[in-house]
Amino acid sequence: MKFVQKDIDNFNLLGTFCGQRDLPDLTPTSLQNSYNLKQTDVFVLFGGSILYGVDVLADAIKNKIAKSYIIVGGFGHTTATLQKSVIEKYPDIKATKMQEAELFAILLKKRFGLQVDFLETKSTNCGNNITYLLELLKNKKINYSSIILTQDATMQRRMSACLRKYVGSNVQIINYATYEVQLKLSNKNLYFDQDFLGMWKPERYQKLLMGEIPRLTDNSTGYGPNGKNFIAHVDIPQNVITAYQSLNKKYPELNRLSNNLYSSKKN
């Protein structure tokens, strides 16, 4: 595919929209300044993230940003990529049959000597990531009025909208995508402006972004209340819609379809 700079600008617009961050960093000072909180009740890392999600989780634990820490993720559409990344970086870890949450917990212990409070390993998609998380919180009698969600940047906004579908306005949802990145184009070659552990290949990143906008769109085929009703309504700015439409017209092969293998009645 022969991209031009306008295409790259459009991809970066999608990336910024999807990769929502409500805090400049995961520090008590930022949390206090932005939300007047010393700690959130819960911090959640979702297994759809790249390996760098472990670094973000470790920072959160070291900074005592929350009272409880949870990793959520079973087997889903990103699991095979995660397993491959783990095997390449840490061949001593037998990752092939491990769920996402289990893999991240092992990496957290191996690299930082840290552990979380709970793992959720049954979920297979964005929807039951949330419903199983809420089930775990209920079963463990964890009361919460504030929660930080950390997911891969491509899926962060959708994860937040999914949780908003199930909780009331009394729950403060704080987004912190696992990375912020910009695509760059030089001599017809695509690359990222930063290097994160386990980062997607540019084409995979582009496909993930392109798959998000139709899902976030609240129409008959989207995931919002007017469609499949998997998530709360999301307002998509017109410039994001225009960017997606331009890219979809030029590169329809980059659109990512849903995989029914990981669907569920709860999603």
C-alpha positions as a Python dict, from the first residue, in 0.01 Angstrom:
ca = {
    (1, 'M'): (0, 0, 0),
    (2, 'K'): (127, 342, -96),
    (3, 'F'): (42, 580, 185),
    (4, 'V'): (73, 957, 168),
    (5, 'Q'): (122, 1194, 461),
    (6, 'K'): (-250, 1279, 476),
    (7, 'D'): (-323, 909, 533),
    (8, 'I'): (-75, 898, 820),
    (9, 'D'): (-232, 1209, 972),
    (10, 'N'): (-571, 1037, 951),
    (11, 'F'): (-443, 719, 1118),
    (12, 'N'): (-293, 927, 1397),
    (13, 'L'): (-624, 1106, 1442),
    (14, 'L'): (-796, 771, 1487),
    (15, 'G'): (-522, 660, 1726),
    (16, 'T'): (-554, 968, 1944),
    (17, 'F'): (-932, 929, 1960),
    (18, 'C'): (-929, 557, 2041),
    (19, 'G'): (-635, 574, 2283),
    (20, 'Q'): (-806, 781, 2548),
    (21, 'R'): (-601, 902, 2845),
    (22, 'D'): (-770, 1104, 3119),
    (23, 'L'): (-450, 1152, 3320),
    (24, 'P'): (-109, 1282, 3209),
    (25, 'D'): (59, 1005, 3412),
    (26, 'L'): (-20, 747, 3679),
    (27, 'T'): (86, 943, 3983),
    (28, 'P'): (-106, 1039, 4298),
    (29, 'T'): (-40, 1405, 4215),
    (30, 'S'): (-210, 1379, 3875),
    (31, 'L'): (-498, 1182, 4025),
    (32, 'Q'): (-543, 1444, 4297),
    (33, 'N'): (-523, 1734, 4053),
    (34, 'S'): (-762, 1580, 3799),
    (35, 'Y'): (-1014, 1399, 4020),
    (36, 'N'): (-946, 1509, 4379),
    (37, 'L'): (-867, 1148, 4469),
    (38, 'K'): (-573, 1011, 4664),
    (39, 'Q'): (-636, 661, 4523),
    (40, 'T'): (-889, 495, 4299),
    (41, 'D'): (-1071, 192, 4432),
    (42, 'V'): (-966, -35, 4145),
    (43, 'F'): (-703, -46, 3872),
    (44, 'V'): (-757, -290, 3583),
    (45, 'L'): (-518, -400, 3309),
    (46, 'F'): (-686, -578, 3019),
    (47, 'G'): (-514, -861, 2835),
    (48, 'G'): (-572, -716, 2489),
    (49, 'S'): (-279, -484, 2550),
    (50, 'I'): (73, -514, 2415),
    (51, 'L'): (343, -638, 2656),
    (52, 'Y'): (417, -282, 2763),
    (53, 'G'): (94, -294, 2959),
    (54, 'V'): (294, -472, 3231),
    (55, 'D'): (519, -167, 3264),
    (56, 'V'): (214, 57, 3305),
    (57, 'L'): (68, -177, 3566),
    (58, 'A'): (398, -189, 3755),
    (59, 'D'): (412, 191, 3766),
    (60, 'A'): (57, 201, 3900),
    (61, 'I'): (137, -45, 4178),
    (62, 'K'): (463, 129, 4271),
    (63, 'N'): (282, 463, 4285),
    (64, 'K'): (-1, 312, 4495),
    (65, 'I'): (-252, 459, 4255),
    (66, 'A'): (-532, 219, 4359),
    (67, 'K'): (-653, 4, 4647),
    (68, 'S'): (-700, -313, 4438),
    (69, 'Y'): (-527, -432, 4121),
    (70, 'I'): (-677, -675, 3870),
    (71, 'I'): (-569, -826, 3537),
    (72, 'V'): (-853, -932, 3306),
    (73, 'G'): (-826, -1158, 3000),
    (74, 'G'): (-875, -1514, 2883),
    (75, 'F'): (-841, -1620, 2519),
    (76, 'G'): (-938, -1361, 2255),
    (77, 'H'): (-841, -1225, 1913),
    (78, 'T'): (-511, -1077, 2040),
    (79, 'T'): (-405, -1376, 2254),
    (80, 'A'): (-198, -1556, 1990),
    (81, 'T'): (-1, -1237, 1918),
    (82, 'L'): (59, -1188, 2290),
    (83, 'Q'): (176, -1548, 2333),
    (84, 'K'): (414, -1514, 2039),
    (85, 'S'): (558, -1190, 2179),
    (86, 'V'): (616, -1351, 2519),
    (87, 'I'): (788, -1654, 2366),
    (88, 'E'): (1015, -1432, 2156),
    (89, 'K'): (1116, -1214, 2451),
    (90, 'Y'): (1109, -1478, 2727),
    (91, 'P'): (1155, -1828, 2581),
    (92, 'D'): (1163, -1980, 2931),
    (93, 'I'): (793, -1897, 2975),
    (94, 'K'): (566, -2170, 2836),
    (95, 'A'): (316, -1922, 2696),
    (96, 'T'): (140, -2130, 2432),
    (97, 'K'): (-158, -2240, 2640),
    (98, 'M'): (-172, -1952, 2888),
    (99, 'Q'): (-453, -1700, 2913),
    (100, 'E'): (-377, -1330, 2876),
    (101, 'A'): (-419, -1245, 3245),
    (102, 'E'): (-196, -1533, 3349),
    (103, 'L'): (77, -1424, 3107),
    (104, 'F'): (73, -1065, 3229),
    (105, 'A'): (82, -1180, 3592),
    (106, 'I'): (388, -1396, 3523),
    (107, 'L'): (563, -1108, 3346),
    (108, 'L'): (477, -870, 3628),
    (109, 'K'): (637, -1108, 3879),
    (110, 'K'): (936, -1191, 3658),
    (111, 'R'): (1026, -837, 3555),
    (112, 'F'): (923, -632, 3857),
    (113, 'G'): (873, -874, 4147),
    (114, 'L'): (516, -753, 4185),
    (115, 'Q'): (173, -916, 4189),
    (116, 'V'): (-188, -812, 4158),
    (117, 'D'): (-478, -896, 4385),
    (118, 'F'): (-693, -1089, 4138),
    (119, 'L'): (-692, -1244, 3790),
    (120, 'E'): (-995, -1292, 3564),
    (121, 'T'): (-922, -1559, 3301),
    (122, 'K'): (-1259, -1657, 3150),
    (123, 'S'): (-1331, -1361, 2923),
    (124, 'T'): (-1285, -1369, 2546),
    (125, 'N'): (-1393, -1023, 2426),
    (126, 'C'): (-1448, -662, 2528),
    (127, 'G'): (-1801, -729, 2651),
    (128, 'N'): (-1732, -1015, 2885),
    (129, 'N'): (-1403, -859, 2990),
    (130, 'I'): (-1634, -615, 3165),
    (131, 'T'): (-1913, -846, 3278),
    (132, 'Y'): (-1669, -1097, 3428),
    (133, 'L'): (-1477, -812, 3590),
    (134, 'L'): (-1796, -685, 3752),
    (135, 'E'): (-1879, -1039, 3861),
    (136, 'L'): (-1536, -1071, 4022),
    (137, 'L'): (-1573, -738, 4202),
    (138, 'K'): (-1910, -849, 4336),
    (139, 'N'): (-1788, -1194, 4444),
    (140, 'K'): (-1483, -1049, 4618),
    (141, 'K'): (-1700, -782, 4783),
    (142, 'I'): (-1491, -498, 4642),
    (143, 'N'): (-1683, -173, 4670),
    (144, 'Y'): (-1588, 86, 4410),
    (145, 'S'): (-1681, 436, 4303),
    (146, 'S'): (-1368, 498, 4095),
    (147, 'I'): (-1183, 270, 3855),
    (148, 'I'): (-887, 312, 3621),
    (149, 'L'): (-909, 112, 3299),
    (150, 'T'): (-589, 34, 3111),
    (151, 'Q'): (-625, -133, 2773),
    (152, 'D'): (-441, -134, 2443),
    (153, 'A'): (-465, 215, 2296),
    (154, 'T'): (-662, 91, 1996),
    (155, 'M'): (-939, -49, 2218),
    (156, 'Q'): (-935, 188, 2517),
    (157, 'R'): (-1236, 402, 2430),
    (158, 'R'): (-1451, 98, 2352),
    (159, 'M'): (-1358, -66, 2682),
    (160, 'S'): (-1461, 247, 2869),
    (161, 'A'): (-1792, 264, 2680),
    (162, 'C'): (-1856, -100, 2762),
    (163, 'L'): (-1810, -42, 3135),
    (164, 'R'): (-2028, 271, 3118),
    (165, 'K'): (-2313, 54, 2984),
    (166, 'Y'): (-2316, -144, 3309),
    (167, 'V'): (-2239, 111, 3581),
    (168, 'G'): (-2412, 428, 3691),
    (169, 'S'): (-2293, 785, 3674),
    (170, 'N'): (-2184, 755, 4038),
    (171, 'V'): (-1885, 547, 3921),
    (172, 'Q'): (-1589, 753, 3800),
    (173, 'I'): (-1427, 580, 3502),
    (174, 'I'): (-1071, 696, 3439),
    (175, 'N'): (-902, 596, 3115),
    (176, 'Y'): (-531, 539, 3076),
    (177, 'A'): (-440, 371, 2746),
    (178, 'T'): (-122, 166, 2778),
    (179, 'Y'): (69, 377, 2526),
    (180, 'E'): (59, 693, 2315),
    (181, 'V'): (216, 661, 1973),
    (182, 'Q'): (231, 836, 1636),
    (183, 'L'): (278, 670, 1299),
    (184, 'K'): (550, 821, 1083),
    (185, 'L'): (621, 795, 710),
    (186, 'S'): (972, 821, 565),
    (187, 'N'): (1080, 708, 218),
    (188, 'K'): (750, 518, 191),
    (189, 'N'): (832, 324, 508),
    (190, 'L'): (599, 321, 810),
    (191, 'Y'): (734, 334, 1164),
    (192, 'F'): (639, 456, 1512),
    (193, 'D'): (780, 760, 1687),
    (194, 'Q'): (838, 550, 2002),
    (195, 'D'): (931, 190, 2066),
    (196, 'F'): (722, 1, 2321),
    (197, 'L'): (773, -356, 2437),
    (198, 'G'): (564, -589, 2219),
    (199, 'M'): (432, -308, 1998),
    (200, 'W'): (218, -409, 1702),
    (201, 'K'): (355, -404, 1351),
    (202, 'P'): (228, -85, 1180),
    (203, 'E'): (-18, -272, 956),
    (204, 'R'): (-166, -461, 1251),
    (205, 'Y'): (-202, -135, 1442),
    (206, 'Q'): (-375, 23, 1142),
    (207, 'K'): (-617, -270, 1114),
    (208, 'L'): (-704, -251, 1483),
    (209, 'L'): (-778, 121, 1454),
    (210, 'M'): (-985, 75, 1140),
    (211, 'G'): (-1190, -192, 1313),
    (212, 'E'): (-1276, 34, 1604),
    (213, 'I'): (-1463, 317, 1434),
    (214, 'P'): (-1746, 97, 1291),
    (215, 'R'): (-1777, -69, 1634),
    (216, 'L'): (-1793, 264, 1819),
    (217, 'T'): (-2045, 411, 1573),
    (218, 'D'): (-2394, 408, 1722),
    (219, 'N'): (-2592, 287, 1421),
    (220, 'S'): (-2766, -36, 1320),
    (221, 'T'): (-2438, -222, 1258),
    (222, 'G'): (-2230, -69, 1539),
    (223, 'Y'): (-2193, -175, 1900),
    (224, 'G'): (-2391, 112, 2056),
    (225, 'P'): (-2755, 119, 2182),
    (226, 'N'): (-2889, 164, 1826),
    (227, 'G'): (-2705, -146, 1706),
    (228, 'K'): (-2582, -452, 1893),
    (229, 'N'): (-2610, -274, 2229),
    (230, 'F'): (-2273, -396, 2358),
    (231, 'I'): (-2155, -50, 2471),
    (232, 'A'): (-2288, 287, 2582),
    (233, 'H'): (-2330, 559, 2321),
    (234, 'V'): (-2004, 716, 2202),
    (235, 'D'): (-1987, 1060, 2044),
    (236, 'I'): (-1743, 1045, 1753),
    (237, 'P'): (-1616, 1385, 1634),
    (238, 'Q'): (-1679, 1466, 1269),
    (239, 'N'): (-1307, 1494, 1191),
    (240, 'V'): (-1257, 1138, 1315),
    (241, 'I'): (-1548, 1014, 1102),
    (242, 'T'): (-1409, 1196, 798),
    (243, 'A'): (-1061, 1051, 857),
    (244, 'Y'): (-1202, 699, 884),
    (245, 'Q'): (-1417, 736, 572),
    (246, 'S'): (-1120, 860, 370),
    (247, 'L'): (-901, 569, 482),
    (248, 'N'): (-1175, 311, 436),
    (249, 'K'): (-1238, 429, 80),
    (250, 'K'): (-869, 402, -10),
    (251, 'Y'): (-776, 93, 192),
    (252, 'P'): (-1086, -123, 255),
    (253, 'E'): (-862, -427, 309),
    (254, 'L'): (-747, -273, 639),
    (255, 'N'): (-1089, -302, 800),
    (256, 'R'): (-1102, -565, 1076),
    (257, 'L'): (-1420, -773, 1091),
    (258, 'S'): (-1557, -928, 1409),
    (259, 'N'): (-1445, -1282, 1488),
    (260, 'N'): (-1743, -1491, 1601),
    (261, 'L'): (-1506, -1739, 1761),
    (262, 'Y'): (-1470, -1500, 2055),
    (263, 'S'): (-1830, -1378, 2075),
    (264, 'S'): (-2056, -1448, 2368),
    (265, 'K'): (-2413, -1397, 2475),
    (266, 'K'): (-2296, -1142, 2729),
    (267, 'N'): (-2114, -924, 2477),
}
